[in-house]
Amino acid sequence: MAVTPDAAASTPPAKPRRPSLRETLAVYLKRRVLVVLLLGFSSGLPLVLVGSTLQAWMTQSHVDVRTIGLFAAVGIPYSIKFVWAPFVDALNVPLLSRLLGRRRGWLMFTQIWLMAAIVLLGLCDPAASALVVALGALFVAAASATQDIVIDAFRVESLEESEQAAGLASYIAAYRIGTLVSGAGALLLVTHLRGLDLGARAAWSAGYAIMAVLILVGMTATLLATEPQRSNVVNAEHEKEAARSGWLQRTFWSAIDAFRDFLSRDLAIVVLVFVTLFKLADALAFSLSTNFILGLGFSLAQIATIRNGVGFIATILGGFTGGFIARALPLAPSLWIGGILQTLMILAFSVQAHLGMNETVLTLTTTIEFFFDAIGTVIFVAYLSVLCKNPLYTATQFALLNALAALGRTLFSVGSGYIEHRTGWVWFFIVCALSGVPALCLLAWLQKRRHFDGLSPA
């Protein structure tokens, strides 16, 4: 029987088929996702080398604690990397981009830079000059932050929408493994080298050199990867721009156009506010977590075992769970799940504060914290990834969104100590949980305005 136009118009559109469990698991074995996994290890490795591992080296070198405290500024490049992200979008790396492609050329350049920087940092001597060590650490941090810019852009452009969440889960798992290797792994390595009758400085230098060699994991991923198809369109645009203007002018206008492109979208300002607020609650809660746990009477050994050991496992499991959720459900419901879980989990800290020093409760609190936060993080970053649609500005726009999302950790949390001083720990964590409500309200408003129609990481 023929279908009349009226009947056809009244027929509701078929819902898109959700992937089966087998398809959900199989995506993790795709070559593009495995490449992102290896890049995640390369991204996580240098972070701790200029953080807690460097602090341990300086402490053993008898550097004054006030000087060690100033080394927190070494992390500034990670917070302001959006400033030079337009260079990554607008320019190609001589020779490497011609041999490997636009994004892969930048990946290889930053990895060579990173390997050299880690070796140079290992050759420094904290006992002789803390300033030289600081400059070496900044060199590593700048290389690491630039690699992060390129990896984020490469991941967004190379993975299909159905692979974004799985790619993020793999990336986060490998990232945490990288931080574990350059943290606890580096300290154990230096201890072993000291046992081979190497002097302290020689052991630390050798340890950093071995960490630098591990960047080969990222280089291998770069060589195994294929250049994103979007780069062909961008390369053609770059050739036209190169004929009309110099590299500095191209970079400047690339930055301006990246912001203009995003702000021209419907509900852009509200989206930016939502991005800023979504991770605010857990950022506020995490800002004083170590101080809180130590204040309850737990030892450093207990914190290392529970927070680093149990927390590490919970983060990996939570990351993959977040990937499954984002692939199985549309984006808006996924964000609801992630947002509610990462907000409610803060209340576990209030329970811990009420019960006091209890190792079993701390283990449970840590498991809830890291597991639920990883779920929310994977889903949220998948959302940020699908917002970066234009291949001309992927690096710049993602770096900007990432910087806004980090404001809770880098800016808004500076007053958290004053809040706790007035409220006490139980109510402090309740206040932190309540600070997540505005983001959920904006999520409801954006969903009502159909912002998420056509956006999907799965």
Secondary structure, 3 states (H helix, E strand, C coil): CCCCHHHHHHCCCCCCCCCCHHHHHHHHHCHHHHHHHHHHHHHHHHHHHCCHHHHHHHHHCCCCHHHHHHHHHHHHHHHCHHHCHHHHHHCCCCCHHHHHCHHHHHHHHHHHHHHHHHHHHHCCCCCCCHHHHHHHHHHHHHHHHHHHHHHHHHHHHHCCHHHHHHHHHHHHHHHHHHHHHHHHHHHHHHHHHHHCCCCHHHHHHHHHHHHHHCCHHHHHHHHHCCCCCHHHHHHHHHHHHHHHCCHHHHHHHHHHHHHHHHHCCCCHHHHHHHHHHHCHHHHHHHCCHHHHHHHHCCCHHHHHHHHHHHHHHHHHHHHHHHHHHHHHCCHHHHHHHHHHHHHHCCHHHHHHHHHCCCHHHHHHHHHHHHHHHHHHHHHHHHHHHHHCCCCCCHHHHHHHHHHHHCHHHHCHHHHHHHHHHHHCHHHHHHHHHHCCHHHHHHHHHHHHCCCCCCCCCC
